Amino acid sequence: MAQRFHSRQARSEAPLAGRASELAAGARDLAVIARKLADGLFQGKHATGRRGESAEFYDYRAYAPGDPIGRIDWRVFGRTDRHYVRRFTHESQLTVMIALDASASMGFASVTGEGETKLRRAKEIAAGLCYLTVRQGDRMGLVAARGTGEPVVIQPGGTWARAREILVGLDGLQADGEGGLAQAVRASADVRTGRCLEVILGDGLEDPGALEEELHRARKGAATVSFARRAGGTGREIVMIQILADDELDISGVGAGRFVDPETGLAVHSFGKEAASEYARVMREHIAAIRCVVLRAGGRHILARTSEDPAIALRRLLTGPE
């Protein structure tokens, strides 16, 4: 069974909806973006397959768009002038774990340096998901793999204080050193979560075999469950959002130049237009290989561009396969 907030703990804390302003105390920029993204997106619900009239009430949570009106406790509304829904023991709490690549390659935005970097987009997506998760009463954790030093690990929690800690952690990340998603997945697999949705954020410009090995290791202790079913238990759902810049997907407009790998220092000279066709083929094959790795792990793969609104990737994550 997934972990739940104890009713005594829930009653002793201020309502989550009333503490959202705490996010502004740190990482203000990300906090504003997170709330904006969350307010415009679908609010998911995560419940076990068990139903029954005898289900025991154990606490309240703030009303979210999409919740049944009949679940609102109008007596609480009369006292607080706010909408809260009753929660029952058949509802299990979901843990959302972010596994984020913060290596040097994530600092790329474009050949000219204009636009948002891949790491910035990853931070925005993670921040929006954090706000959504805590607002609906679930738990959020973060593992960020850096090229230098130990990974940043923030244990899962369901309070606005924990959400603020995650946003501050995201805000402080810099793209640096060698590394990648495999390192982030390895570190996140060691965090005990119960029922978990693991969202992997990175550019995926690495050995697909290394990533597959770590995803396989992560699945040893918990069977992956269907995203659509949202079953209870100790399952681990996997969604990878592969974030790439437009200039990484298409170099036809780049022209000649010297291209340097920011992580290894390897440099090559290329005539962009002449090499564009072959480059596009190799990139398509690599993205397909990463996608296959994720699918074999029972997960979903989403390709996102840095030029896109981060809400697009979040919406695809929350609404499931099209």
N, C-alpha and C positions, 0 to 999 in steps of 0.2 A: 504493500500500500504506500502511496505517496504520502509525504509528511503533510500535516495540517497545522495551522495556527491553533494553539490551545485557546479555548474560549476565554479563559481568564486573562491570557495575554492580550487577546483581541479587545476585551473590554477595558483593559488598563491603558491602552494606547489611544491617542487622539485619532479621530477618523482619518483614513488615508487621504480622502479628498480634501480635507482641510489643511493638510500639511504639504501640499504640492509646492507651495511657495518656498519651501526649504531648499529646493533644487537650485534656486537662484543665488544661494549663499556661496556656491562654488561652481566653476565651469559655467558661468552665466550664459555664454553664447550657445553652448551645447544644450543647456536646459531650455532655452527659448525654442530652439529648433525641435527638441524632443517633444515639447508640449504641442507645438504647431503640427507636427507629423501625427501625433497620437490623436489629436482632436479631429483630424480629418479622415481617420482610418477606421476600418472595421474592428470592433471589440470582440475577440474570440471568447468562447467559453470552453472550459476543460472539465469534463465530468466523467466519472466512471460509468460503466454500463449498468450498474445496479440502480433500480428505481423501486419505489414503494411508498404507500401512504404512511407507513410506520417509521419512515426515516427520521432520525433524531436531529432536532435543531441544535447547532452549536455556536454560531456567531453571526455577525452581520458583515457586509461589505458595501462599499459605495455602489450605487446604481450605475450601470454602463449601458449605452445604446445597444438595443438588441435583447436586453433582459426582459423576461415576461413581466408585464405590469402587475400581474397577480402576486408576484413575489415581493413587491414593495410592502414594507411594514408602515402602514399609515399612522400608527400610534407614534412611532419614532419620528415620522415626518412632522406630526403635530408638535412634538417637543423641540425639534432641531431645525425645522424648515428645510430639511435636506432629505433626499431620497436614498434609502438604504434597502437592500434586498436581504432576505433571510437565507442563510446557508445551512445545509443539512449534511449529515455524516456521509451521505452517498457521494458528495462532491469531493474529489481529491485535488490537492494542490499540485500544480505543475511547476517544475523548475526549468527555467530557460537559462542555458549556459551559452555564453558567447565565447568562441575560440577564434581569436583574431591574430592575423599576421601583421607584425609591426617591423618587418625587416626593411632593409634599404630600398628594395625595389618598390615598396608601397609609397615611397615619396615622389614617384613620378606623376606628373600631371599632363604634360605635352612636350613636344620638341622645343617649343618656344618658352616653356615654363609657365604659360598662362593657364588659367582654369584651376579647378580643384584637384588636389592629389587623390590617389586611390585611398590613402590612409584617411584623409579627411572624409571621404564618402563613407568609408567603413565606420568611422566614428559616429557619423550622423545616423546611419542605419541602426547601429548598436544603441545609440541614445534614444531614438524613437521607440525601439523595441523595449528598452528598459522602462520607459515611462508607461507604455501600454501594459507591460507585465505587472508592474507593481500596482497600477491603478485598478486592475481587475482582481487583485488579491493573490497573485501568484508570486513565485520567488525568482530572483534574477542573480546570476553570478557571471564573473568575467575571468577569462584567462587570455593574456596577451603575450605572444612569443616575441621577444626582442632578439636581435642578432647578437647583442652583447649582454651578459648578465643573465640572471635567472628570470623566468617568466613572471609577469605580473599576475598574481592570483588573488581575486576577491571572492570569498566564499559566498554562496547563495544566501539571499535574505529577501524578505518581503516587505520591508519598511521603506519609507521615504528617506530615512537616514542612510540606508544601504544603497538606495538609488543614487543619492547624492555622492556617496563614496565611489560608485562605479563611474559616474559622469566625470568626477574629478580625476579618477584614474585614466579614463579615456583621454581627457583633455591634456594630460601630461605626457602622453605617448609621442615619441618621435621615431620616424622611420630611420632605422640604423642597423648596420651589420648584416651578416648572413643569417639565413634562417628561412622559415616558411610555415605553411599550414601544418605540416607533419609535426613540427615541434609544438605548435599550439594544441593540436589534437592529443598529442602524447600527454601534455600537462593537464588538459581538461579531463582526460580519462581517469586521473587519480583523484578527482573531486567526487565525493559521494553525494549523489543527488536524488536517488529514488527515480520516480517517473520524470523523464527529462526530454526536453526539446533542445538539441544542440545545434546552434546556428554557427556555421563556420564562415568567416569573412576573410577574404584575401584574394590575391591576383592569381594564385594557382600556377605561377611560373616556376615550377619545380618538377622534380622527378615524380611522375604519377605512381610509380611503384612504392616510393617511400611513404606517400600519403595513404596508399591502400593498406600498407602494413600497419600503420597506426590506427586506421579506421577498423581494421580487423581486430586489433588488440582491444580497442574500446568496446567492441561488441561482445567480447568473451564473457564479461560479467553480466550483461543485460541484453536480452533479445530485443531487436528493433521492432517497434509496433507501427501500425498503419497511421499516417498523419490524419487521414480523414476519420478514422475510427476513434482516435483519442482515448484508447482504452486505459484502464487503471493498471496498477502493478508497477514493476520496476523497468519498464521498457525505455529505450533511448531512441528518440526520433532524430534523424539527421537531415539538415538542410544546408547546402553549401551555396553561398552567394559569391560567385566569382566576379571580382570587380576589375575591369580593365579600362584603360584610357583609349580614346578614339585613335590616337597615333600608334597604339600598340596593335590595334585590330586592322589598320589600313595605313601603309606607308607610301601609298602612291603619290601623295601630295607633299612628301617630305623632301625629296631631292637627294642629292649626294651628301654624304656626311660620314663622320666617325662615330660609331655607336659603341658606348661603353656600358658594361654590366656594372651597376652600382654596388653589387655585393661581392663579385669576384675580381673586378677590375679588367676582365677580358674585353678587348676592344677589336672591332672589325670595321673596315671601310666598306661602304656600300653606295651604290647608285640607286637611289630609292625607286624611281620609276621602272628601271630595268629589273630590279629585284622584287618589285611589289607582288607580282603574280606568285612567285615561288614562296615568298614570305607568307602570303595569305593562305596558301595551301598548308604550309607547315603549322601556322597558327590554328587553322581550323582543325587539323589533326590532333594538335595538343589539347585544345579545348574539349574535343570529343573524347580523348583519352581520360581527361579529368572527370568528365561527365560520367563515363562508364565506371570509373572507380567509385564514384558516389552512388550510382545506381546499384552496383554490386553489393554495396554496404547497406542496401535497403533504403537509401535516402533520396532526396530530390536535389537537382542542380538548377540554379538560377544564374543567368549571365546578366550582369549589370554594367552600364557604362558610367564613367565619371561625369559625362555630359548630361546624364539623365537626372531628373528629380529623384532623390532617395526614396520618396514616397512610392514610386513605381515598384522598386524592389521589395519594400515592406508589404505593399498590397499583394504582390504575388506570393510572398511568404505566408501571409495570413489566410488568403483565400484558397490556397492549394492549387494543384495542377489545373490548367485551363482546359 
